[in-house]
């Protein structure tokens, strides 16, 4: 059985089409003999691609990683609408209007998504309506109309066109529904549309090219682990001396020279010690990650 680093860590897994994200979590738990495995964002069963999993003590990192930007490659089929805006839902309408669509109009419609937009989440989604997930109401036959929410599309590009199928790449903020983009692409072109394939290729700075095979048949190699400190590589870092580290892990505030205001991570000898807030030269621990006893300051 693969040994887990004492401080836990992050694993990148390439989920295949078919299993749920929770199935992959279960496989990792079984492979490691560790119950503490958390994800930073699921994929639907028909989708594939990058899952970022936090293991062991590092499960407490999940809340700091869930908001990372994402990148996807998606295939939309024009001329067919479904109740879920993807291939999992029942067909609600068909048309032939896609036959009059050309590449220029498709590229223009995709470009219109770029930037901060208001997106109407799918009725079959986890968005809450009156304290209940919208998909539960939709499955009971209730009419569900969700309010548009702001999302950001950083980049979008047409990469393959074989009508009625449109393949595009999109980089977007967390919380963006790619199946809603497929739906809205159809509406912009005057036809129906739904998502038929989806692959997540990037989460934050991590690429699916560096991920473990989702079958996990070859186990989890030692070099697959991302250390907790490295998982927060985009955060400003503050290196601490021995006495400062001891005080911080006990929840004490530190006054330090040269601190910039804002969030930061404090570390000692390569160990993540705390997620902090810095203000007016004072470092205040928000969440402490005591190092393993054998490495403790």
N, C-alpha and C positions, 0 to 999 in steps of 0.2 A: 504494500500500500504506500502511495506517495506521501512523503512527509510534508507537513504544512510548516512554513516558516513560523517561528515563535510569535511574531507580530502579525501573522496573517498576511494577506496580500490580495492583489487583483489579478484575475485571469480573463483573457480574451478568448472567446469561443465562437466559432463559426457555426451557427445553427443551420441545419439543413431544412429543406421544405418537409413538412409533415408533423414532427413533434411540436408540442407547445414549448414556450420558454420555460415553463415550470417543469416540463419533462427534462430539459437540459440541466436545470438546477438539481433535480433529483439524481441525474447521472453523476454530477460533480460530487454531490453529497455521498453517494455510494462509493465512488472512486477514492475519496479522501477519508471516508469514515467521519465526516464532520457535518453536523447539523446546521452550523452557522454559515449559510451561503445566501447572499442577497443579490438581486439584480438592480441595474440602474435604468431599466426600461425594457419592456417586453417587445416581442415581435409576434404577430399573428401566426398560426400554424402554417398558412400557405406562403408565408414570407421566409426568407433566409437571410443570413448575414450576421453581423457582429453583435454579440451580447457581451456586456461588460459585467463581470461577476465579482463581488467582494466576498472574501472568505475569512472565517475565523474572527479575530478581534477587529479586522479591517472592515467588517460589515458596517461599522459605525461611520465609514466613509461614504456610504450610499447617498446620504442627503447632500453631500458636496459635489457629487458627480452626476446626479440625475438631470441637471439643467444644461448639460453640454450640448453644443450644436451637433447635428447629425447630417450625414450625406447618404443618399439613396440612389439606386438605379431602378426605375419603375417602368412597367409596361401597361399602357392604358388601351382599352379596346373601344373604339368609337362605334356609335350606332346601337348600343345596348346599355340600358340603365338597370341597376339592381337596387334592392331595398337597403343594402349595406354599403353601397358604393364600391364593392369589390366582388370578386368571383364567388364568395361564400354565400351571398344572398340570392334570394329569388329574383328572377327577372321581372321588372315592372314596366318595361317599355322597350320597343325596338323601332328603328327608323333607318332610312337609306340616305339621309342627308349628308352623311360622311363622304359619299361618292363625289360631292362637289367641292370637297376640301383640298387645298393644295399645301405644299410645304411652307410657302411664305406665310400663309395665314396661321399655320400651326406654330411656327417660330414666333410670330407676333403675339399669339395668344399666350405662349409660355413666357415671353419676355414681360408681359403685363403682370405676371405674378412677382416679379423681382422687387425687392424692397419690403417695407413694412405694409402688410395688407390685413384686411379684416376677413377672417375665414369662418364660415359656418360649419361647425363640427358635424359629423354624420349623426343621424338619429340613433344609429346603432353604435354608441360609444360609451365610454365610462363617465362622460360628463354628467354632473348631478343636476337633476330637476326635482325641486322640492325635497332634497335630501336623498333621492334615489337615483341610481344610475339610469341614464337615458335608455340604454339598450334593454333594460328590464321592462320599462314602460312600452317601448316599441314592440317587444315580443308579445306583450299582452294585447296588442292591437290598438294601443292608444296613439293618438296623433302627437308627435314630438317635433317641435320646432325650436331649435337651440339658437341663442343669440350669437352673432358673430363675435369672434375674439381676435385680438391683434396677434399676429405671428410675423416672423421675418423670413423671407426667402433671400438668402445671401447670393445664391447662384443657381441658374437653371439653364439647361441646354438640351436641344434635340440631338440625340445620338443615333437614332435609327428610325426609319419610316417605311413601313410595309402595310399600307392601309388595308383594313381598318385599324391596325395596331400602330401605336406611337410609343417609342421608347425614349425616355428622357432621364437626365441626371439632375438631381436637385440637392442643394445644400441649404439647410434651414434650421431655424431655432427649435429647441425642444418644445413639444406640444403641437407641432404642425402635423396635420393629418394628410399624408400623401394621397390617400384615397379620395379625400375631399378635393385635392388639386386635380385628380383625374376627372372627378365629377364636374368641377368648374371649368376644366379645359373643354369638355364636351359642350357645356352651356355656352361658352364663349364662341364656339365654332358652329353653334346652332344645331347640335345633335346630342344624343345621349352618350354617356361614356362611363366606364367603370374600370377599376384597377384589376389586372389579371396576374401580374407578377410584381414582386417587390424584394429588393435585396439591399440591406443596409451595409454600406461599404466603409463608413467612418463614424466614430463617436469621439467628439473632441479631437485630440491629436492622435488617436489610435486608429489603425487601419485593419480591415478584415484580413489583409494579406499576412498579418502577423499573428493571426488567431489560431487556436487549436482546432483540429477537426472535431466537429460536434458529436461524432460517434464515440469519441474518447476511448476507442478500442486499444490505443497504444499507451494509455495512461496519461499522466501529467508530468512532463519532464521538469527537472529542477529549474531550467532557464526560462520556463514559461511564466514564472511569478514576477509580478511587478510590485516592488516594495511600496508600502503606504506613502512614504515621502515622495517617491517618484510618481505616484498616482496623482499627486497635487503639484505637478511640475510647473503649471501655469501660474501658481500663486507666488506672490513675493515671499522670500524666505528670510528668516532671522536665525543666525547661528548663535548658540548659547554656550557659555562656559559652564563648568561643572556645577558651581554653586548656584548659578542662575537656573540651570536645568532642574536642580533639586527643588528650588522654590516654586518654579512654574508647575511642576507635576503635582504639587500640593495645593494648586489653585491660587497662588499668590501673584499679584501684579508686579511687573518689572518696569522700572524706569531705565530706558536705554538711550544712548546717543544715536542720532542719525535715523530714527524711525520715521517712516512715511505713514501718514494717516491712511487707514483702510484695513481690509482683511489681510492676514498674513499667516504663514505656517512657521512655527518655531521648531527647530531641530537641534539635536545634539549627537555628534559622531555618527551621522547618517541615519539616526532614528527620528521618526516623526514624534514630536512631543505634544503638540497642541495646535489646534486651529484657533487663531486669535483675532482680536480687533486691536488696532493700534490707533491711539489718539493722543495728541499733545505730548509725545515722547513716552507714553505709557503703553505697555503691552499687556492686554487683559486676555487671559485664556477663556475661550468660548467652549471648547470641548477638548479634554485632555486625553492623550493616548500614552499611558505609562509604558515605557520600554520594557522588554522582557527582563526578568530579575537578573539574569546573568549579564545583561548589558546596561543595567540601570546606573544612573549617575550617583 
